[in-house]
Amino acid sequence: MGEGIARVRIYPNELEARLAEGVLQDAGIRAVVRPEFGGYGLWGQNQFSAHGLWVLETQVEEARALLEGIC
């Protein structure tokens, strides 16, 4: 059985979420950015809407600690 994923934080837009994703990936933490509130299919792709940053459940605390004060 695979590990679940958990949202670390919601960012106001895709750019900020992608920057945080890069910080985590540079530290060896796999991360994914997902749009909030309906996703890409509902209103089309909108990088100016809220986006969530997700990581493996086992890495949530490590990711939050790394992003604290950075992003």
All heavy atoms as a GROMACS GRO file, in nm:
protein
  550
    1MET      N    1   0.084  -0.117   0.000
    1MET     CA    2   0.000   0.000   0.000
    1MET      C    3   0.089   0.124   0.000
    1MET      O    4   0.187   0.133   0.072
    1MET     CB    5  -0.090   0.000   0.123
    1MET     CG    6  -0.191   0.112   0.117
    1MET     SD    7  -0.285   0.141   0.268
    1MET     CE    8  -0.394   0.005   0.272
    2GLY      N    9   0.053   0.223  -0.081
    2GLY     CA   10   0.133   0.344  -0.091
    2GLY      C   11   0.104   0.443   0.020
    2GLY      O   12   0.008   0.430   0.096
    3GLU      N   13   0.190   0.540   0.030
    3GLU     CA   14   0.173   0.645   0.130
    3GLU      C   15   0.072   0.747   0.079
    3GLU      O   16   0.062   0.772  -0.040
    3GLU     CB   17   0.306   0.716   0.154
    3GLU     CG   18   0.412   0.629   0.215
    3GLU     CD   19   0.539   0.707   0.240
    3GLU    OE1   20   0.533   0.806   0.314
    3GLU    OE2   21   0.641   0.668   0.185
    4GLY      N   22   0.001   0.810   0.171
    4GLY     CA   23  -0.092   0.915   0.134
    4GLY      C   24  -0.020   1.048   0.122
    4GLY      O   25   0.096   1.062   0.160
    5ILE      N   26  -0.092   1.145   0.068
    5ILE     CA   27  -0.036   1.280   0.059
    5ILE      C   28  -0.120   1.374   0.144
    5ILE      O   29  -0.237   1.346   0.172
    5ILE     CB   30  -0.025   1.331  -0.086
    5ILE    CG1   31  -0.163   1.339  -0.152
    5ILE    CG2   32   0.069   1.244  -0.167
    5ILE    CD1   33  -0.160   1.407  -0.287
    6ALA      N   34  -0.059   1.481   0.187
    6ALA     CA   35  -0.127   1.579   0.271
    6ALA      C   36  -0.088   1.719   0.226
    6ALA      O   37   0.024   1.743   0.183
    6ALA     CB   38  -0.088   1.559   0.418
    7ARG      N   39  -0.183   1.812   0.237
    7ARG     CA   40  -0.156   1.950   0.199
    7ARG      C   41  -0.074   2.017   0.309
    7ARG      O   42  -0.108   2.012   0.425
    7ARG     CB   43  -0.287   2.025   0.176
    7ARG     CG   44  -0.265   2.166   0.123
    7ARG     CD   45  -0.392   2.236   0.083
    7ARG     NE   46  -0.489   2.230   0.192
    7ARG     CZ   47  -0.619   2.212   0.173
    7ARG    NH1   48  -0.668   2.198   0.053
    7ARG    NH2   49  -0.700   2.208   0.277
    8VAL      N   50   0.033   2.081   0.267
    8VAL     CA   51   0.120   2.153   0.360
    8VAL      C   52   0.069   2.296   0.381
    8VAL      O   53   0.065   2.346   0.492
    8VAL     CB   54   0.265   2.158   0.307
    8VAL    CG1   55   0.353   2.244   0.394
    8VAL    CG2   56   0.320   2.018   0.293
    9ARG      N   57   0.028   2.359   0.271
    9ARG     CA   58  -0.011   2.500   0.278
    9ARG      C   59  -0.089   2.536   0.152
    9ARG      O   60  -0.071   2.475   0.048
    9ARG     CB   61   0.115   2.586   0.287
    9ARG     CG   62   0.091   2.730   0.318
    9ARG     CD   63   0.220   2.807   0.333
    9ARG     NE   64   0.289   2.766   0.456
    9ARG     CZ   65   0.412   2.802   0.486
    9ARG    NH1   66   0.481   2.877   0.405
    9ARG    NH2   67   0.467   2.762   0.599
   10ILE      N   68  -0.172   2.639   0.160
   10ILE     CA   69  -0.239   2.695   0.043
   10ILE      C   70  -0.175   2.830   0.014
   10ILE      O   71  -0.158   2.913   0.104
   10ILE     CB   72  -0.390   2.713   0.067
   10ILE    CG1   73  -0.457   2.577   0.089
   10ILE    CG2   74  -0.455   2.784  -0.053
   10ILE    CD1   75  -0.604   2.585   0.122
   11TYR      N   76  -0.139   2.851  -0.112
   11TYR     CA   77  -0.080   2.977  -0.157
   11TYR      C   78  -0.182   3.055  -0.240
   11TYR      O   79  -0.268   2.995  -0.302
   11TYR     CB   80   0.047   2.950  -0.239
   11TYR     CG   81   0.159   2.898  -0.153
   11TYR    CD1   82   0.175   2.762  -0.131
   11TYR    CD2   83   0.247   2.985  -0.092
   11TYR    CE1   84   0.277   2.714  -0.050
   11TYR    CE2   85   0.350   2.939  -0.011
   11TYR     CZ   86   0.364   2.804   0.010
   11TYR     OH   87   0.464   2.757   0.091
   12PRO      N   88  -0.172   3.186  -0.245
   12PRO     CA   89  -0.272   3.266  -0.316
   12PRO      C   90  -0.267   3.252  -0.468
   12PRO      O   91  -0.362   3.288  -0.537
   12PRO     CB   92  -0.241   3.410  -0.274
   12PRO     CG   93  -0.100   3.407  -0.228
   12PRO     CD   94  -0.075   3.269  -0.175
   13ASN      N   95  -0.156   3.198  -0.521
   13ASN     CA   96  -0.146   3.180  -0.666
   13ASN      C   97  -0.046   3.068  -0.697
   13ASN      O   98   0.027   3.021  -0.609
   13ASN     CB   99  -0.105   3.311  -0.735
   13ASN     CG  100   0.025   3.366  -0.681
   13ASN    OD1  101   0.127   3.300  -0.684
   13ASN    ND2  102   0.020   3.488  -0.628
   14GLU      N  103  -0.045   3.027  -0.822
   14GLU     CA  104   0.039   2.914  -0.863
   14GLU      C  105   0.188   2.947  -0.853
   14GLU      O  106   0.269   2.862  -0.815
   14GLU     CB  107   0.005   2.871  -1.005
   14GLU     CG  108   0.080   2.747  -1.049
   14GLU     CD  109   0.041   2.699  -1.188
   14GLU    OE1  110  -0.035   2.768  -1.258
   14GLU    OE2  111   0.088   2.590  -1.226
   15LEU      N  112   0.226   3.069  -0.885
   15LEU     CA  113   0.368   3.106  -0.882
   15LEU      C  114   0.429   3.087  -0.743
   15LEU      O  115   0.536   3.025  -0.730
   15LEU     CB  116   0.386   3.251  -0.927
   15LEU     CG  117   0.529   3.305  -0.919
   15LEU    CD1  118   0.622   3.226  -1.009
   15LEU    CD2  119   0.533   3.452  -0.954
   16GLU      N  120   0.361   3.135  -0.640
   16GLU     CA  121   0.414   3.119  -0.505
   16GLU      C  122   0.420   2.972  -0.465
   16GLU      O  123   0.515   2.929  -0.400
   16GLU     CB  124   0.330   3.198  -0.406
   16GLU     CG  125   0.346   3.348  -0.421
   16GLU     CD  126   0.266   3.426  -0.319
   16GLU    OE1  127   0.264   3.386  -0.201
   16GLU    OE2  128   0.207   3.528  -0.358
   17ALA      N  129   0.319   2.896  -0.505
   17ALA     CA  130   0.318   2.753  -0.474
   17ALA      C  131   0.433   2.682  -0.545
   17ALA      O  132   0.499   2.594  -0.488
   17ALA     CB  133   0.184   2.692  -0.513
   18ARG      N  134   0.459   2.718  -0.670
   18ARG     CA  135   0.570   2.656  -0.746
   18ARG      C  136   0.706   2.692  -0.685
   18ARG      O  137   0.798   2.609  -0.686
   18ARG     CB  138   0.565   2.698  -0.892
   18ARG     CG  139   0.445   2.648  -0.968
   18ARG     CD  140   0.458   2.506  -1.007
   18ARG     NE  141   0.335   2.464  -1.075
   18ARG     CZ  142   0.297   2.339  -1.086
   18ARG    NH1  143   0.372   2.243  -1.035
   18ARG    NH2  144   0.186   2.309  -1.147
   19LEU      N  145   0.720   2.814  -0.635
   19LEU     CA  146   0.846   2.852  -0.570
   19LEU      C  147   0.870   2.766  -0.446
   19LEU      O  148   0.982   2.716  -0.424
   19LEU     CB  149   0.844   3.000  -0.533
   19LEU     CG  150   0.855   3.098  -0.649
   19LEU    CD1  151   0.829   3.240  -0.600
   19LEU    CD2  152   0.989   3.088  -0.716
   20ALA      N  153   0.766   2.747  -0.366
   20ALA     CA  154   0.779   2.662  -0.248
   20ALA      C  155   0.805   2.518  -0.286
   20ALA      O  156   0.884   2.448  -0.221
   20ALA     CB  157   0.653   2.673  -0.163
   21GLU      N  158   0.742   2.472  -0.393
   21GLU     CA  159   0.766   2.336  -0.443
   21GLU      C  160   0.914   2.318  -0.477
   21GLU      O  161   0.974   2.216  -0.444
   21GLU     CB  162   0.679   2.311  -0.566
   21GLU     CG  163   0.699   2.176  -0.631
   21GLU     CD  164   0.626   2.163  -0.763
   21GLU    OE1  165   0.613   2.264  -0.837
   21GLU    OE2  166   0.580   2.053  -0.792
   22GLY      N  167   0.972   2.417  -0.541
   22GLY     CA  168   1.114   2.410  -0.576
   22GLY      C  169   1.205   2.404  -0.455
   22GLY      O  170   1.303   2.331  -0.453
   23VAL      N  171   1.171   2.480  -0.351
   23VAL     CA  172   1.248   2.478  -0.226
   23VAL      C  173   1.247   2.336  -0.168
   23VAL      O  174   1.351   2.282  -0.128
   23VAL     CB  175   1.193   2.580  -0.125
   23VAL    CG1  176   1.252   2.558   0.013
   23VAL    CG2  177   1.218   2.721  -0.172
   24LEU      N  178   1.128   2.276  -0.166
   24LEU     CA  179   1.117   2.141  -0.110
   24LEU      C  180   1.191   2.039  -0.196
   24LEU      O  181   1.261   1.952  -0.145
   24LEU     CB  182   0.970   2.102  -0.096
   24LEU     CG  183   0.888   2.182   0.004
   24LEU    CD1  184   0.745   2.130   0.008
   24LEU    CD2  185   0.950   2.178   0.142
   25GLN      N  186   1.176   2.050  -0.327
   25GLN     CA  187   1.244   1.954  -0.415
   25GLN      C  188   1.396   1.966  -0.404
   25GLN      O  189   1.466   1.865  -0.410
   25GLN     CB  190   1.195   1.971  -0.558
   25GLN     CG  191   1.053   1.922  -0.574
   25GLN     CD  192   0.998   1.937  -0.714
   25GLN    OE1  193   1.058   2.002  -0.800
   25GLN    NE2  194   0.883   1.878  -0.738
   26ASP      N  195   1.447   2.087  -0.388
   26ASP     CA  196   1.591   2.105  -0.369
   26ASP      C  197   1.639   2.037  -0.241
   26ASP      O  198   1.755   1.997  -0.232
   26ASP     CB  199   1.627   2.253  -0.365
   26ASP     CG  200   1.620   2.319  -0.501
   26ASP    OD1  201   1.610   2.248  -0.604
   26ASP    OD2  202   1.623   2.444  -0.506
   27ALA      N  203   1.550   2.025  -0.143
   27ALA     CA  204   1.584   1.959  -0.016
   27ALA      C  205   1.555   1.809  -0.020
   27ALA      O  206   1.571   1.741   0.081
   27ALA     CB  207   1.505   2.023   0.098
   28GLY      N  208   1.511   1.758  -0.134
   28GLY     CA  209   1.486   1.615  -0.148
   28GLY      C  210   1.347   1.571  -0.105
   28GLY      O  211   1.323   1.452  -0.087
   29ILE      N  212   1.256   1.666  -0.090
   29ILE     CA  213   1.118   1.634  -0.053
   29ILE      C  214   1.032   1.643  -0.178
   29ILE      O  215   1.022   1.749  -0.240
   29ILE     CB  216   1.064   1.732   0.054
   29ILE    CG1  217   1.149   1.722   0.181
   29ILE    CG2  218   0.918   1.704   0.085
   29ILE    CD1  219   1.115   1.827   0.286
   30ARG      N  220   0.971   1.531  -0.215
   30ARG     CA  221   0.884   1.531  -0.332
   30ARG      C  222   0.758   1.610  -0.300
   30ARG      O  223   0.697   1.593  -0.194
   30ARG     CB  224   0.847   1.390  -0.374
   30ARG     CG  225   0.968   1.310  -0.418
   30ARG     CD  226   0.933   1.175  -0.469
   30ARG     NE  227   0.850   1.102  -0.372
   30ARG     CZ  228   0.803   0.981  -0.391
   30ARG    NH1  229   0.829   0.918  -0.503
   30ARG    NH2  230   0.730   0.922  -0.299
   31ALA      N  231   0.718   1.698  -0.391
   31ALA     CA  232   0.601   1.783  -0.369
   31ALA      C  233   0.524   1.797  -0.499
   31ALA      O  234   0.578   1.778  -0.608
   31ALA     CB  235   0.645   1.921  -0.320
   32VAL      N  236   0.396   1.831  -0.485
   32VAL     CA  237   0.311   1.854  -0.601
   32VAL      C  238   0.221   1.974  -0.572
   32VAL      O  239   0.180   1.995  -0.458
   32VAL     CB  240   0.228   1.729  -0.637
   32VAL    CG1  241   0.131   1.693  -0.527
   32VAL    CG2  242   0.156   1.746  -0.768
   33VAL      N  243   0.195   2.052  -0.675
   33VAL     CA  244   0.107   2.169  -0.664
   33VAL      C  245  -0.025   2.134  -0.731
   33VAL      O  246  -0.027   2.082  -0.842
   33VAL     CB  247   0.171   2.292  -0.732
   33VAL    CG1  248   0.072   2.408  -0.740
   33VAL    CG2  249   0.296   2.334  -0.658
   34ARG      N  250  -0.135   2.164  -0.662
   34ARG     CA  251  -0.268   2.138  -0.716
   34ARG      C  252  -0.354   2.264  -0.699
   34ARG      O  253  -0.349   2.327  -0.594
   34ARG     CB  254  -0.338   2.026  -0.639
   34ARG     CG  255  -0.279   1.891  -0.656
   34ARG     CD  256  -0.359   1.794  -0.574
   34ARG     NE  257  -0.319   1.657  -0.599
   34ARG     CZ  258  -0.373   1.554  -0.537
   34ARG    NH1  259  -0.466   1.571  -0.445
   34ARG    NH2  260  -0.334   1.432  -0.566
   35PRO      N  261  -0.435   2.295  -0.800
   35PRO     CA  262  -0.525   2.409  -0.783
   35PRO      C  263  -0.635   2.377  -0.682
   35PRO      O  264  -0.679   2.263  -0.671
   35PRO     CB  265  -0.583   2.430  -0.923
   35PRO     CG  266  -0.568   2.298  -0.989
   35PRO     CD  267  -0.448   2.233  -0.930
   36GLU      N  268  -0.677   2.476  -0.608
   36GLU     CA  269  -0.786   2.461  -0.512
   36GLU      C  270  -0.917   2.504  -0.579
   36GLU      O  271  -0.916   2.566  -0.684
   36GLU     CB  272  -0.760   2.548  -0.389
   36GLU     CG  273  -0.634   2.512  -0.314
   36GLU     CD  274  -0.646   2.380  -0.239
   36GLU    OE1  275  -0.754   2.349  -0.185
   36GLU    OE2  276  -0.544   2.308  -0.235
   37PHE      N  277  -1.028   2.475  -0.516
   37PHE     CA  278  -1.158   2.524  -0.558
   37PHE      C  279  -1.199   2.484  -0.699
   37PHE      O  280  -1.228   2.567  -0.784
   37PHE     CB  281  -1.166   2.677  -0.544
   37PHE     CG  282  -1.112   2.727  -0.415
   37PHE    CD1  283  -1.003   2.812  -0.411
   37PHE    CD2  284  -1.166   2.687  -0.294
   37PHE    CE1  285  -0.951   2.859  -0.292
   37PHE    CE2  286  -1.115   2.733  -0.173
   37PHE     CZ  287  -1.007   2.819  -0.173
   38GLY      N  288  -1.197   2.356  -0.727
   38GLY     CA  289  -1.249   2.308  -0.854
   38GLY      C  290  -1.146   2.261  -0.954
   38GLY      O  291  -1.178   2.185  -1.043
   39GLY      N  292  -1.026   2.306  -0.944
   39GLY     CA  293  -0.921   2.256  -1.032
   39GLY      C  294  -0.922   2.319  -1.170
   39GLY      O  295  -0.995   2.411  -1.200
   40TYR      N  296  -0.838   2.265  -1.256
   40TYR     CA  297  -0.819   2.320  -1.390
   40TYR      C  298  -0.941   2.301  -1.479
   40TYR      O  299  -0.970   2.382  -1.563
   40TYR     CB  300  -0.697   2.255  -1.456
   40TYR     CG  301  -0.566   2.292  -1.391
   40TYR    CD1  302  -0.482   2.195  -1.341
   40TYR    CD2  303  -0.528   2.424  -1.381
   40TYR    CE1  304  -0.361   2.229  -1.282
   40TYR    CE2  305  -0.407   2.459  -1.322
   40TYR     CZ  306  -0.324   2.360  -1.274
   40TYR     OH  307  -0.206   2.394  -1.216
   41GLY      N  308  -1.014   2.192  -1.462
   41GLY     CA  309  -1.125   2.162  -1.551
   41GLY      C  310  -1.246   2.250  -1.533
   41GLY      O  311  -1.320   2.278  -1.626
   42LEU      N  312  -1.269   2.297  -1.412
   42LEU     CA  313  -1.390   2.372  -1.383
   42LEU      C  314  -1.391   2.510  -1.450
   42LEU      O  315  -1.487   2.547  -1.515
   42LEU     CB  316  -1.407   2.387  -1.232
   42LEU     CG  317  -1.538   2.449  -1.183
   42LEU    CD1  318  -1.657   2.367  -1.230
   42LEU    CD2  319  -1.537   2.457  -1.031
   43TRP      N  320  -1.286   2.588  -1.434
   43TRP     CA  321  -1.281   2.722  -1.491
   43TRP      C  322  -1.167   2.738  -1.592
   43TRP      O  323  -1.134   2.847  -1.633
   43TRP     CB  324  -1.260   2.825  -1.382
   43TRP     CG  325  -1.372   2.832  -1.285
   43TRP    CD1  326  -1.502   2.862  -1.313
   43TRP    CD2  327  -1.368   2.806  -1.146
   43TRP    NE1  328  -1.577   2.856  -1.200
   43TRP    CE2  329  -1.498   2.823  -1.095
   43TRP    CE3  330  -1.266   2.770  -1.058
   43TRP    CZ2  331  -1.528   2.804  -0.962
   43TRP    CZ3  332  -1.298   2.752  -0.926
   43TRP    CH2  333  -1.427   2.768  -0.879
   44GLY      N  334  -1.105   2.630  -1.630
   44GLY     CA  335  -0.987   2.639  -1.714
   44GLY      C  336  -0.866   2.665  -1.626
   44GLY      O  337  -0.878   2.682  -1.506
   45GLN      N  338  -0.750   2.669  -1.685
   45GLN     CA  339  -0.629   2.689  -1.607
   45GLN      C  340  -0.620   2.835  -1.564
   45GLN      O  341  -0.624   2.926  -1.645
   45GLN     CB  342  -0.506   2.651  -1.687
   45GLN     CG  343  -0.380   2.657  -1.606
   45GLN     CD  344  -0.262   2.601  -1.680
   45GLN    OE1  345  -0.273   2.560  -1.794
   45GLN    NE2  346  -0.147   2.600  -1.618
   46ASN      N  347  -0.608   2.858  -1.436
   46ASN     CA  348  -0.598   2.994  -1.383
   46ASN      C  349  -0.488   2.998  -1.278
   46ASN      O  350  -0.509   2.958  -1.164
   46ASN     CB  351  -0.731   3.038  -1.323
   46ASN     CG  352  -0.727   3.181  -1.275
   46ASN    OD1  353  -0.624   3.248  -1.278
   46ASN    ND2  354  -0.841   3.230  -1.230
   47GLN      N  355  -0.372   3.048  -1.316
   47GLN     CA  356  -0.259   3.051  -1.224
   47GLN      C  357  -0.276   3.155  -1.114
   47GLN      O  358  -0.201   3.157  -1.018
   47GLN     CB  359  -0.127   3.074  -1.297
   47GLN     CG  360  -0.111   3.211  -1.356
   47GLN     CD  361  -0.149   3.216  -1.503
   47GLN    OE1  362  -0.217   3.130  -1.554
   47GLN    NE2  363  -0.102   3.320  -1.571
   48PHE      N  364  -0.378   3.241  -1.124
   48PHE     CA  365  -0.399   3.345  -1.024
   48PHE      C  366  -0.496   3.303  -0.915
   48PHE      O  367  -0.528   3.383  -0.827
   48PHE     CB  368  -0.444   3.474  -1.090
   48PHE     CG  369  -0.344   3.524  -1.191
   48PHE    CD1  370  -0.372   3.523  -1.325
   48PHE    CD2  371  -0.220   3.570  -1.149
   48PHE    CE1  372  -0.279   3.567  -1.418
   48PHE    CE2  373  -0.126   3.614  -1.241
   48PHE     CZ  374  -0.156   3.612  -1.376
   49SER      N  375  -0.543   3.180  -0.919
   49SER     CA  376  -0.630   3.130  -0.812
   49SER      C  377  -0.545   3.056  -0.709
   49SER      O  378  -0.427   3.027  -0.731
   49SER     CB  379  -0.736   3.036  -0.870
   49SER     OG  380  -0.676   2.921  -0.924
   50ALA      N  381  -0.605   3.024  -0.596
   50ALA     CA  382  -0.533   2.956  -0.488
   50ALA      C  383  -0.485   2.818  -0.532
   50ALA      O  384  -0.556   2.746  -0.603
   50ALA     CB  385  -0.623   2.944  -0.367
   51HIS      N  386  -0.364   2.782  -0.489
   51HIS     CA  387  -0.305   2.652  -0.518
   51HIS      C  388  -0.250   2.591  -0.389
   51HIS      O  389  -0.191   2.662  -0.308
   51HIS     CB  390  -0.191   2.664  -0.620
   51HIS     CG  391  -0.239   2.679  -0.761
   51HIS    ND1  392  -0.306   2.789  -0.806
   51HIS    CD2  393  -0.230   2.594  -0.867
   51HIS    CE1  394  -0.335   2.773  -0.935
   51HIS    NE2  395  -0.290   2.656  -0.973
   52GLY      N  396  -0.271   2.463  -0.374
   52GLY     CA  397  -0.220   2.392  -0.257
   52GLY      C  398  -0.089   2.323  -0.287
   52GLY      O  399  -0.064   2.280  -0.400
   53LEU      N  400  -0.006   2.312  -0.187
   53LEU     CA  401   0.122   2.241  -0.196
   53LEU      C  402   0.109   2.114  -0.114
   53LEU      O  403   0.078   2.119   0.005
   53LEU     CB  404   0.235   2.329  -0.143
   53LEU     CG  405   0.375   2.270  -0.144
   53LEU    CD1  406   0.420   2.242  -0.288
   53LEU    CD2  407   0.473   2.363  -0.077
   54TRP      N  408   0.131   2.000  -0.177
   54TRP     CA  409   0.110   1.869  -0.116
   54TRP      C  410   0.240   1.790  -0.112
   54TRP      O  411   0.322   1.798  -0.204
   54TRP     CB  412   0.008   1.791  -0.196
   54TRP     CG  413  -0.128   1.854  -0.200
   54TRP    CD1  414  -0.166   1.966  -0.269
   54TRP    CD2  415  -0.244   1.809  -0.133
   54TRP    NE1  416  -0.298   1.994  -0.248
   54TRP    CE2  417  -0.350   1.898  -0.165
   54TRP    CE3  418  -0.271   1.701  -0.050
   54TRP    CZ2  419  -0.478   1.882  -0.116
   54TRP    CZ3  420  -0.400   1.685  -0.001
   54TRP    CH2  421  -0.501   1.776  -0.034
   55VAL      N  422   0.260   1.713  -0.005
   55VAL     CA  423   0.375   1.625   0.010
   55VAL      C  424   0.328   1.492   0.069
   55VAL      O  425   0.212   1.480   0.112
   55VAL     CB  426   0.484   1.686   0.102
   55VAL    CG1  427   0.537   1.817   0.044
   55VAL    CG2  428   0.434   1.705   0.243
   56LEU      N  429   0.417   1.396   0.077
   56LEU     CA  430   0.384   1.270   0.143
   56LEU      C  431   0.352   1.296   0.289
   56LEU      O  432   0.415   1.382   0.353
   56LEU     CB  433   0.501   1.172   0.132
   56LEU     CG  434   0.533   1.120  -0.008
   56LEU    CD1  435   0.660   1.035  -0.004
   56LEU    CD2  436   0.417   1.039  -0.064
   57GLU      N  437   0.256   1.222   0.342
   57GLU     CA  438   0.216   1.241   0.482
   57GLU      C  439   0.334   1.228   0.578
   57GLU      O  440   0.340   1.297   0.679
   57GLU     CB  441   0.109   1.140   0.520
   57GLU     CG  442  -0.026   1.168   0.458
   57GLU     CD  443  -0.130   1.065   0.492
   57GLU    OE1  444  -0.094   0.950   0.528
   57GLU    OE2  445  -0.249   1.098   0.483
   58THR      N  446   0.428   1.142   0.544
   58THR     CA  447   0.544   1.120   0.632
   58THR      C  448   0.642   1.237   0.630
   58THR      O  449   0.731   1.244   0.714
   58THR     CB  450   0.618   0.992   0.592
   58THR    OG1  451   0.657   1.002   0.454
   58THR    CG2  452   0.530   0.869   0.612
   59GLN      N  453   0.626   1.332   0.537
   59GLN     CA  454   0.720   1.443   0.524
   59GLN      C  455   0.656   1.579   0.553
   59GLN      O  456   0.718   1.683   0.532
   59GLN     CB  457   0.781   1.444   0.385
   59GLN     CG  458   0.867   1.322   0.358
   59GLN     CD  459   0.930   1.328   0.221
   59GLN    OE1  460   0.862   1.346   0.121
   59GLN    NE2  461   1.061   1.314   0.218
   60VAL      N  462   0.532   1.580   0.603
   60VAL     CA  463   0.462   1.706   0.627
   60VAL      C  464   0.537   1.794   0.727
   60VAL      O  465   0.560   1.914   0.702
   60VAL     CB  466   0.317   1.681   0.675
   60VAL    CG1  467   0.254   1.809   0.724
   60VAL    CG2  468   0.235   1.620   0.564
   61GLU      N  469   0.574   1.740   0.840
   61GLU     CA  470   0.641   1.821   0.943
   61GLU      C  471   0.776   1.873   0.893
   61GLU      O  472   0.811   1.989   0.919
   61GLU     CB  473   0.658   1.740   1.071
   61GLU     CG  474   0.527   1.705   1.139
   61GLU     CD  475   0.441   1.826   1.168
   61GLU    OE1  476   0.495   1.929   1.213
   61GLU    OE2  477   0.318   1.818   1.146
   62GLU      N  478   0.850   1.791   0.823
   62GLU     CA  479   0.978   1.834   0.768
   62GLU      C  480   0.959   1.946   0.666
   62GLU      O  481   1.032   2.045   0.666
   62GLU     CB  482   1.048   1.714   0.701
   62GLU     CG  483   1.183   1.744   0.643
   62GLU     CD  484   1.245   1.624   0.574
   62GLU    OE1  485   1.184   1.515   0.570
   62GLU    OE2  486   1.356   1.641   0.522
   63ALA      N  487   0.857   1.932   0.581
   63ALA     CA  488   0.829   2.035   0.480
   63ALA      C  489   0.787   2.166   0.546
   63ALA      O  490   0.836   2.273   0.507
   63ALA     CB  491   0.720   1.986   0.385
   64ARG      N  492   0.700   2.160   0.644
   64ARG     CA  493   0.656   2.283   0.713
   64ARG      C  494   0.772   2.352   0.782
   64ARG      O  495   0.782   2.474   0.780
   64ARG     CB  496   0.545   2.250   0.812
   64ARG     CG  497   0.413   2.223   0.743
   64ARG     CD  498   0.299   2.207   0.840
   64ARG     NE  499   0.176   2.188   0.764
   64ARG     CZ  500   0.078   2.108   0.801
   64ARG    NH1  501   0.084   2.042   0.914
   64ARG    NH2  502  -0.030   2.097   0.726
   65ALA      N  503   0.858   2.274   0.845
   65ALA     CA  504   0.974   2.332   0.913
   65ALA      C  505   1.066   2.402   0.815
   65ALA      O  506   1.119   2.509   0.842
   65ALA     CB  507   1.049   2.223   0.990
   66LEU      N  508   1.086   2.340   0.699
   66LEU     CA  509   1.173   2.397   0.597
   66LEU      C  510   1.115   2.526   0.540
   66LEU      O  511   1.187   2.624   0.518
   66LEU     CB  512   1.196   2.295   0.485
   66LEU     CG  513   1.290   2.336   0.374
   66LEU    CD1  514   1.431   2.360   0.430
   66LEU    CD2  515   1.295   2.229   0.267
   67LEU      N  516   0.984   2.529   0.518
   67LEU     CA  517   0.921   2.646   0.458
   67LEU      C  518   0.896   2.758   0.557
   67LEU      O  519   0.875   2.872   0.516
   67LEU     CB  520   0.788   2.605   0.393
   67LEU     CG  521   0.798   2.513   0.273
   67LEU    CD1  522   0.661   2.468   0.228
   67LEU    CD2  523   0.874   2.580   0.159
   68GLU      N  524   0.898   2.729   0.685
   68GLU     CA  525   0.872   2.832   0.786
   68GLU      C  526   0.974   2.945   0.772
   68GLU      O  527   1.093   2.925   0.782
   68GLU     CB  528   0.880   2.771   0.927
   68GLU     CG  529   0.823   2.859   1.032
   68GLU     CD  530   0.674   2.880   1.018
   68GLU    OE1  531   0.602   2.786   0.979
   68GLU    OE2  532   0.630   2.992   1.043
   69GLY      N  533   0.925   3.062   0.746
   69GLY     CA  534   1.013   3.178   0.732
   69GLY      C  535   1.074   3.196   0.594
   69GLY      O  536   1.130   3.300   0.566
   70ILE      N  537   1.060   3.094   0.508
   70ILE     CA  538   1.117   3.106   0.372
   70ILE      C  539   1.009   3.147   0.273
   70ILE      O  540   1.027   3.240   0.197
   70ILE     CB  541   1.181   2.973   0.327
   70ILE    CG1  542   1.300   2.939   0.415
   70ILE    CG2  543   1.223   2.980   0.180
   70ILE    CD1  544   1.362   2.805   0.384
   71CYS      N  545   0.898   3.075   0.274
   71CYS     CA  546   0.789   3.099   0.177
   71CYS      C  547   0.659   3.119   0.249
   71CYS      O  548   0.621   3.048   0.333
   71CYS     CB  549   0.775   2.980   0.083
   71CYS     SG  550   0.921   2.949  -0.016
   0.00000   0.00000   0.00000
